[in-house]
Amino acid sequence: MRNIWLGSIGRAKKVIAVIWVMSALFAIPTAIRIDYNFNDSLLGDRVYWCAREFPEFFGPSRKILNKIYAVYQNLGFFSLR
């Protein structure tokens, strides 16, 4: 009986470690994304707002990454429902 108990504690530790690693991996895109301030002149006034995007050093693939990240966020949101 003691071996079963020790085995379940070992499995629980492994599951917790896997959850931590996966959480860290899934948080990487959120850490990389940057707030950019855009300003345009509308009728002579300046308008400011922020948009979360990947930095420009990702090159042309950053637009694709933004779309993939939006899908990733929506899947995460709807899986919690």
C-alpha positions in Angstrom: 0.0 0.0 0.0 2.9 2.3 0.8 4.3 1.9 -2.7 1.0 3.0 -4.3 1.0 6.1 -2.1 4.6 7.0 -3.0 3.9 6.4 -6.6 0.9 8.7 -6.7 3.0 11.5 -5.0 5.7 11.0 -7.6 3.1 11.2 -10.4 1.6 14.3 -8.9 5.0 16.0 -8.8 5.6 15.1 -12.4 2.1 16.4 -13.5 2.7 19.7 -11.6 6.1 20.1 -13.2 4.6 19.5 -16.7 1.9 22.1 -16.0 4.5 24.6 -14.9 6.7 24.0 -18.0 3.7 24.2 -20.4 2.4 27.4 -18.7 5.9 29.0 -19.1 6.0 27.9 -22.8 2.5 29.3 -23.5 3.4 32.6 -21.8 6.4 33.3 -24.0 4.3 35.0 -26.8 2.6 37.2 -24.3 6.0 38.3 -22.9 7.4 39.0 -26.4 4.4 41.1 -27.6 4.9 44.9 -27.3 2.5 47.8 -27.0 2.8 50.2 -29.8 1.3 53.7 -29.8 -0.1 54.8 -33.1 -1.1 58.3 -33.9 -3.0 59.6 -36.9 -4.4 63.0 -37.6 -8.2 63.0 -37.9 -9.5 66.5 -38.7 -6.3 68.0 -37.3 -6.6 66.2 -34.0 -4.1 63.6 -32.8 -5.5 60.2 -31.9 -3.6 57.8 -29.7 -4.2 54.1 -29.0 -2.3 51.0 -28.3 -2.2 47.7 -30.1 -0.4 44.6 -29.0 1.8 43.3 -31.7 5.0 41.3 -32.2 8.1 43.4 -32.6 9.4 44.3 -36.1 12.5 42.1 -35.8 10.2 39.2 -36.7 10.0 40.6 -40.2 7.1 40.0 -42.5 6.1 36.9 -40.5 4.9 39.1 -37.5 1.5 39.6 -39.2 1.1 35.9 -39.4 2.2 35.5 -35.8 -0.3 38.1 -34.7 -3.1 36.1 -36.4 -1.9 32.8 -34.9 -1.7 34.4 -31.5 -5.3 35.7 -31.8 -6.5 32.2 -32.6 -4.4 30.8 -29.7 -6.0 33.3 -27.3 -9.5 32.5 -28.6 -9.0 28.8 -28.2 -7.8 29.3 -24.7 -10.7 31.5 -23.9 -13.3 29.2 -25.3 -11.8 26.1 -23.7 -12.3 27.6 -20.3 -16.0 28.0 -20.8 
